[in-house]
Amino acid sequence: MEEKVLRKLFLGFIHIHILHHARQEPIYGLWMIKELHQHGYSISAGTLYPILSGLAKDELLSVEVKVIKGKVRKYYSITAKGKHVLAEASQKCAELFQEINVEL
């Protein structure tokens, strides 16, 4: 039960991570899975790709399809709307983390 609740919470953090990295430079799925793994998240392609598609559908990410060594790869970049959402999320995270740290 606890793991299920943590997974739901961490999915929000994963969205923020994706927007953050897409703001720095275009990202692609496999790279993002490895990056998230470095932060302690265990996420499969079957979980990540629907998140990326959803962020693109919500116009927070734009998608550019490139052929790299004969393979099609989708690169995701943050949009203006995505930057706005990331800024709001960052502010809310900062407020929450400040509150949590005061209480600890």
C-alpha positions as CSV (number, residue, x, y, z in Angstrom):
1,M,0.0,0.0,0.0
2,E,2.7,2.5,1.0
3,E,4.6,1.8,-2.3
4,K,1.5,2.5,-4.3
5,V,1.0,5.9,-2.5
6,L,4.6,6.9,-3.0
7,R,4.5,6.0,-6.7
8,K,1.5,8.3,-7.2
9,L,3.4,11.1,-5.4
10,F,6.6,10.5,-7.4
11,L,4.7,10.6,-10.7
12,G,4.2,14.3,-10.1
13,F,7.9,14.7,-9.4
14,I,8.7,12.9,-12.6
15,H,6.5,15.3,-14.6
16,I,8.5,18.2,-13.1
17,H,11.8,16.5,-13.9
18,I,10.8,16.0,-17.5
19,L,9.8,19.6,-17.9
20,H,13.0,20.8,-16.2
21,H,15.2,18.7,-18.5
22,A,13.2,19.6,-21.6
23,R,13.7,23.3,-20.8
24,Q,17.5,22.7,-20.8
25,E,17.7,20.9,-24.1
26,P,15.5,18.5,-26.2
27,I,15.2,15.1,-24.5
28,Y,14.2,11.7,-25.7
29,G,12.7,8.7,-23.9
30,L,15.6,6.4,-23.3
31,W,17.8,9.3,-22.1
32,M,15.0,10.4,-19.7
33,I,14.7,6.9,-18.3
34,K,18.4,6.9,-17.5
35,E,18.3,10.4,-16.1
36,L,15.4,9.6,-13.8
37,H,17.2,6.4,-12.7
38,Q,20.1,8.6,-11.5
39,H,17.6,10.3,-9.3
40,G,16.4,7.0,-7.8
41,Y,13.2,6.6,-9.9
42,S,12.6,3.2,-11.5
43,I,10.4,3.9,-14.5
44,S,9.7,1.8,-17.6
45,A,9.2,2.9,-21.1
46,G,5.6,1.7,-20.8
47,T,5.1,4.4,-18.1
48,L,7.3,7.1,-19.5
49,Y,6.1,7.3,-23.1
50,P,2.4,7.9,-22.1
51,I,3.6,10.7,-19.8
52,L,5.6,12.3,-22.6
53,S,2.6,11.9,-25.0
54,G,0.3,13.4,-22.4
55,L,2.6,16.4,-21.8
56,A,2.8,16.9,-25.6
57,K,-1.0,16.6,-25.9
58,D,-1.4,19.2,-23.2
59,E,1.0,21.4,-25.2
60,L,3.6,21.5,-22.4
61,L,6.1,19.8,-24.7
62,S,6.6,20.0,-28.5
63,V,7.8,16.9,-30.4
64,E,10.3,16.7,-33.2
65,V,10.8,13.4,-35.0
66,K,14.4,12.7,-36.2
67,V,15.9,9.7,-37.8
68,I,19.2,8.7,-36.0
69,K,21.2,5.9,-37.5
70,G,18.1,4.6,-39.3
71,K,15.9,4.7,-36.2
72,V,13.1,7.1,-35.5
73,R,13.5,9.1,-32.3
74,K,11.2,11.7,-30.9
75,Y,12.8,14.7,-29.2
76,Y,10.7,16.7,-26.7
77,S,11.2,20.4,-26.0
78,I,9.4,22.5,-23.5
79,T,6.9,25.0,-24.9
80,A,6.0,28.5,-23.5
81,K,3.0,26.9,-21.8
82,G,5.3,24.2,-20.3
83,K,7.7,26.9,-19.0
84,H,4.8,28.7,-17.3
85,V,3.6,25.4,-15.7
86,L,7.1,24.5,-14.6
87,A,7.6,28.0,-13.0
88,E,4.3,27.5,-11.1
89,A,5.2,24.0,-10.1
90,S,8.7,25.2,-8.9
91,Q,7.1,27.9,-6.8
92,K,4.7,25.5,-5.2
93,C,7.5,22.9,-4.6
94,A,9.6,25.6,-3.0
95,E,6.8,26.6,-0.7
96,L,6.0,23.0,0.3
97,F,9.7,22.1,0.9
98,Q,10.2,25.2,3.0
99,E,7.1,24.2,5.1
100,I,8.3,20.6,5.4
101,N,11.8,21.6,6.4
102,V,10.5,23.9,9.1
103,E,8.4,21.1,10.6
104,L,11.2,18.6,10.6
